[in-house]
């Protein structure tokens, strides 16, 4: 196996692993409740798990980018990894990869300095980072012919189905949870008439 071939295989392999890790990060973020917890795990464990998987994903993405640049079969400038659409080769798909990488970096950096940021600003950046997965998914499918057939295509479809299932679960869970105002109204509806009937009786006595 030549050096160029090794870089090609390394770039493809790390790209697939990065997609799996990004899927795990997104699904974990979707399933976490408003208190930042998952069933059976305390809040700090969920936070550490989410951050560590995100950092691992960034590490694999970095290796993916470096090996793609070192692969001399095509010419990919290093700046195209962070500057969208700067590459002459596969401009659209590599540009989407750069956008995904930038969003991932924004999510990691803001999470590390969360205590020093305005909560509204942090949340806005963090929610924007959820675009990272669909953009990365489009980059993976479009730029890699390997993911367009065979078991790698099946793996990509499985990732998409898992994300879709997590989103549907979260939407269903949110629909079951009444807003606070609605909960108060429901409680008053259940107990109000009985209390209203009891009040006049106490007044008459």
C-alpha positions as a Markdown table, in Angstrom:
| # | Residue | x | y | z |
|---|---|---|---|---|
| 1 | Unk | 0.0 | 0.0 | 0.0 |
| 2 | Unk | 1.5 | 3.3 | -1.1 |
| 3 | Unk | 1.5 | 6.5 | 1.0 |
| 4 | Unk | -1.1 | 8.1 | -1.2 |
| 5 | Unk | -3.4 | 5.0 | -1.0 |
| 6 | Unk | -3.0 | 5.0 | 2.8 |
| 7 | Unk | -4.1 | 8.6 | 3.0 |
| 8 | Unk | -7.1 | 7.8 | 0.8 |
| 9 | Unk | -8.2 | 5.0 | 3.0 |
| 10 | Unk | -7.5 | 7.0 | 6.2 |
| 11 | Unk | -9.6 | 9.9 | 4.9 |
| 12 | Unk | -12.5 | 7.7 | 4.0 |
| 13 | Unk | -12.4 | 5.7 | 7.3 |
| 14 | Unk | -12.1 | 8.7 | 9.6 |
| 15 | Unk | -14.9 | 10.4 | 7.6 |
| 16 | Unk | -17.2 | 7.4 | 8.3 |
| 17 | Unk | -16.3 | 7.3 | 12.0 |
| 18 | Unk | -16.8 | 11.1 | 12.2 |
| 19 | Unk | -20.3 | 10.7 | 10.8 |
| 20 | Unk | -21.1 | 8.0 | 13.4 |
| 21 | Unk | -19.8 | 10.2 | 16.2 |
| 22 | Unk | -21.7 | 13.3 | 15.0 |
| 23 | Unk | -24.9 | 11.1 | 14.8 |
| 24 | Unk | -24.3 | 10.1 | 18.5 |
| 25 | Unk | -23.7 | 13.7 | 19.5 |
| 26 | Unk | -26.9 | 14.9 | 17.8 |
| 27 | Unk | -29.1 | 12.0 | 19.1 |
| 28 | Unk | -27.7 | 12.5 | 22.6 |
| 29 | Unk | -28.5 | 16.2 | 22.4 |
| 30 | Unk | -32.0 | 15.5 | 21.2 |
| 31 | Unk | -32.8 | 13.0 | 23.9 |
| 32 | Unk | -31.6 | 15.1 | 26.8 |
| 33 | Unk | -34.5 | 16.6 | 28.7 |
| 34 | Unk | -34.9 | 20.2 | 29.9 |
| 35 | Unk | -33.0 | 19.5 | 33.1 |
| 36 | Unk | -30.0 | 18.2 | 31.0 |
| 37 | Unk | -30.5 | 14.6 | 32.1 |
| 38 | Unk | -31.0 | 11.2 | 30.6 |
| 39 | Unk | -32.8 | 8.3 | 32.4 |
| 40 | Unk | -30.3 | 6.7 | 34.7 |
| 41 | Unk | -27.6 | 9.3 | 34.3 |
| 42 | Unk | -26.9 | 12.4 | 36.5 |
| 43 | Unk | -26.6 | 15.8 | 34.8 |
| 44 | Unk | -22.8 | 16.0 | 35.0 |
| 45 | Unk | -22.4 | 12.6 | 33.4 |
| 46 | Unk | -24.6 | 13.6 | 30.5 |
| 47 | Unk | -22.7 | 16.8 | 30.0 |
| 48 | Unk | -19.3 | 15.1 | 30.1 |
| 49 | Unk | -20.5 | 12.4 | 27.8 |
| 50 | Unk | -21.8 | 14.9 | 25.3 |
| 51 | Unk | -18.7 | 17.0 | 25.4 |
| 52 | Unk | -16.3 | 14.0 | 25.2 |
| 53 | Unk | -18.0 | 12.5 | 22.2 |
| 54 | Unk | -18.0 | 15.9 | 20.5 |
| 55 | Unk | -14.3 | 16.3 | 21.1 |
| 56 | Unk | -13.7 | 12.8 | 19.7 |
| 57 | Unk | -15.7 | 13.7 | 16.6 |
| 58 | Unk | -13.6 | 16.9 | 16.1 |
| 59 | Unk | -10.4 | 14.8 | 16.4 |
| 60 | Unk | -11.6 | 12.3 | 13.8 |
| 61 | Unk | -12.7 | 15.2 | 11.5 |
| 62 | Unk | -9.3 | 16.8 | 11.9 |
| 63 | Unk | -7.6 | 13.6 | 10.9 |
| 64 | Unk | -10.1 | 13.3 | 8.0 |
| 65 | Unk | -9.2 | 16.8 | 6.8 |
| 66 | Unk | -5.5 | 16.3 | 7.1 |
| 67 | Unk | -5.4 | 13.0 | 5.3 |
| 68 | Unk | -7.6 | 14.3 | 2.6 |
| 69 | Unk | -5.2 | 17.2 | 2.1 |
| 70 | Unk | -2.2 | 14.9 | 2.1 |
| 71 | Unk | -3.8 | 12.6 | -0.5 |
| 72 | Unk | -2.2 | 13.8 | -3.7 |
| 73 | Unk | -4.7 | 12.1 | -6.0 |
| 74 | Unk | -6.6 | 15.4 | -5.9 |
| 75 | Unk | -5.6 | 18.9 | -4.8 |
| 76 | Unk | -7.4 | 20.1 | -1.8 |
| 77 | Unk | -6.1 | 23.3 | -0.1 |
| 78 | Unk | -5.9 | 23.2 | 3.7 |
| 79 | Unk | -7.8 | 26.5 | 4.0 |
| 80 | Unk | -10.8 | 24.9 | 2.3 |
| 81 | Unk | -11.4 | 22.9 | 5.5 |
| 82 | Unk | -12.5 | 26.0 | 7.3 |
| 83 | Unk | -13.4 | 28.4 | 4.5 |
| 84 | Unk | -16.5 | 27.1 | 2.7 |
| 85 | Unk | -16.4 | 26.7 | -1.1 |
| 86 | Unk | -12.7 | 27.6 | -1.3 |
| 87 | Unk | -11.7 | 24.3 | -3.0 |
| 88 | Unk | -11.7 | 23.9 | -6.8 |
| 89 | Unk | -12.4 | 20.2 | -6.4 |
| 90 | Unk | -15.9 | 19.1 | -5.4 |
| 91 | Unk | -16.6 | 22.8 | -4.4 |
| 92 | Unk | -20.2 | 22.2 | -3.2 |
| 93 | Unk | -19.6 | 19.1 | -1.2 |
| 94 | Unk | -16.3 | 20.1 | 0.3 |
| 95 | Unk | -17.9 | 23.5 | 1.1 |
| 96 | Unk | -20.6 | 21.8 | 3.0 |
| 97 | Unk | -17.9 | 19.9 | 4.9 |
| 98 | Unk | -16.2 | 23.1 | 5.9 |
| 99 | Unk | -19.5 | 24.6 | 7.1 |
| 100 | Unk | -20.1 | 21.5 | 9.2 |
| 101 | Unk | -16.6 | 21.7 | 10.7 |
| 102 | Unk | -17.0 | 25.4 | 11.5 |
| 103 | Unk | -20.3 | 24.7 | 13.2 |
| 104 | Unk | -18.8 | 21.9 | 15.2 |
| 105 | Unk | -15.9 | 24.1 | 16.3 |
| 106 | Unk | -18.4 | 26.8 | 17.4 |
| 107 | Unk | -20.3 | 24.3 | 19.5 |
| 108 | Unk | -17.1 | 22.9 | 21.1 |
| 109 | Unk | -15.6 | 26.3 | 21.8 |
| 110 | Unk | -18.7 | 27.9 | 23.2 |
| 111 | Unk | -19.3 | 24.8 | 25.4 |
| 112 | Unk | -15.8 | 25.1 | 26.9 |
| 113 | Unk | -16.3 | 28.8 | 27.7 |
| 114 | Unk | -20.0 | 28.6 | 28.5 |
| 115 | Unk | -19.5 | 30.1 | 32.0 |
| 116 | Unk | -18.2 | 33.3 | 30.4 |
| 117 | Unk | -20.9 | 33.7 | 27.7 |
| 118 | Unk | -24.3 | 35.3 | 27.8 |
| 119 | Unk | -26.9 | 32.4 | 28.1 |
| 120 | Unk | -28.9 | 33.7 | 25.2 |
| 121 | Unk | -25.9 | 33.9 | 23.0 |
| 122 | Unk | -24.6 | 30.5 | 24.0 |
| 123 | Unk | -28.0 | 28.9 | 23.3 |
| 124 | Unk | -28.3 | 30.6 | 19.9 |
| 125 | Unk | -24.9 | 29.3 | 18.9 |
| 126 | Unk | -25.6 | 25.9 | 20.3 |
| 127 | Unk | -28.9 | 25.5 | 18.5 |
| 128 | Unk | -27.3 | 26.7 | 15.3 |
| 129 | Unk | -24.8 | 23.9 | 15.7 |
| 130 | Unk | -27.5 | 21.3 | 15.3 |
| 131 | Unk | -27.3 | 22.1 | 11.6 |
| 132 | Unk | -23.9 | 20.4 | 11.7 |
| 133 | Unk | -25.3 | 16.9 | 11.3 |
| 134 | Unk | -27.5 | 17.4 | 8.2 |
| 135 | Unk | -24.8 | 19.5 | 6.5 |
| 136 | Unk | -22.2 | 16.8 | 7.4 |
| 137 | Unk | -24.5 | 14.1 | 6.2 |
| 138 | Unk | -25.0 | 15.8 | 2.8 |
| 139 | Unk | -21.2 | 16.4 | 2.6 |
| 140 | Unk | -20.6 | 12.7 | 3.2 |
| 141 | Unk | -23.1 | 11.4 | 0.7 |
| 142 | Unk | -22.2 | 13.9 | -2.0 |
| 143 | Unk | -18.4 | 13.7 | -1.7 |
| 144 | Unk | -17.9 | 10.0 | -1.1 |
| 145 | Unk | -18.9 | 7.5 | -3.8 |
| 146 | Unk | -18.4 | 4.8 | -1.1 |
| 147 | Unk | -21.4 | 6.0 | 0.8 |
| 148 | Unk | -23.7 | 5.8 | -2.2 |
| 149 | Unk | -23.8 | 2.0 | -2.4 |
| 150 | Unk | -23.3 | -1.1 | -0.4 |
| 151 | Unk | -23.1 | -1.5 | 3.3 |
| 152 | Unk | -21.8 | 2.0 | 3.8 |
| 153 | Unk | -25.0 | 3.3 | 2.2 |
| 154 | Unk | -27.0 | 1.1 | 4.6 |
| 155 | Unk | -25.0 | 2.5 | 7.5 |
| 156 | Unk | -25.8 | 6.1 | 6.3 |
| 157 | Unk | -29.5 | 5.3 | 6.0 |
| 158 | Unk | -29.4 | 3.8 | 9.5 |
| 159 | Unk | -27.9 | 7.0 | 10.9 |
| 160 | Unk | -30.6 | 9.0 | 9.2 |
| 161 | Unk | -33.3 | 6.8 | 10.6 |
| 162 | Unk | -31.9 | 7.0 | 14.1 |
| 163 | Unk | -31.8 | 10.8 | 14.0 |
| 164 | Unk | -35.4 | 10.8 | 12.6 |
| 165 | Unk | -36.6 | 8.5 | 15.3 |
| 166 | Unk | -34.9 | 10.7 | 18.0 |
| 167 | Unk | -36.6 | 13.8 | 16.6 |
| 168 | Unk | -40.0 | 12.2 | 16.5 |
| 169 | Unk | -39.6 | 11.0 | 20.0 |
| 170 | Unk | -38.6 | 14.4 | 21.2 |
| 171 | Unk | -41.6 | 16.0 | 19.4 |
| 172 | Unk | -44.0 | 13.5 | 20.9 |
| 173 | Unk | -42.5 | 14.0 | 24.3 |
| 174 | Unk | -42.8 | 17.8 | 24.0 |
| 175 | Unk | -46.5 | 17.4 | 22.8 |
| 176 | Unk | -47.3 | 15.4 | 26.0 |
| 177 | Unk | -45.9 | 18.1 | 28.2 |
| 178 | Unk | -48.4 | 20.9 | 28.7 |
| 179 | Unk | -47.1 | 24.4 | 29.1 |
| 180 | Unk | -47.1 | 25.8 | 32.6 |
| 181 | Unk | -50.1 | 28.0 | 31.9 |
| 182 | Unk | -52.0 | 25.1 | 30.5 |
| 183 | Unk | -51.1 | 23.0 | 33.6 |
| 184 | Unk | -52.4 | 25.7 | 35.9 |
| 185 | Unk | -55.6 | 26.0 | 33.9 |
| 186 | Unk | -56.0 | 22.2 | 34.0 |
| 187 | Unk | -55.6 | 22.1 | 37.8 |
| 188 | Unk | -58.1 | 24.9 | 38.2 |
| 189 | Unk | -60.5 | 23.1 | 36.0 |
| 190 | Unk | -60.3 | 20.0 | 38.0 |
| 191 | Unk | -60.4 | 21.5 | 41.5 |
| 192 | Unk | -62.1 | 24.9 | 40.9 |
| 193 | Unk | -65.8 | 23.9 | 40.8 |
| 194 | Unk | -65.5 | 21.8 | 43.9 |
| 195 | Unk | -63.8 | 24.6 | 45.8 |
| 196 | Unk | -66.4 | 27.0 | 44.5 |
| 197 | Unk | -69.2 | 24.8 | 45.8 |
| 198 | Unk | -67.6 | 24.5 | 49.2 |
| 199 | Unk | -67.0 | 28.2 | 49.7 |
| 200 | Unk | -70.7 | 29.2 | 49.8 |
| 201 | Unk | -71.4 | 26.4 | 52.3 |
| 202 | Unk | -68.8 | 27.7 | 54.7 |
| 203 | Unk | -70.2 | 31.3 | 54.2 |
| 204 | Unk | -73.7 | 30.2 | 55.0 |
| 205 | Unk | -72.6 | 28.5 | 58.2 |
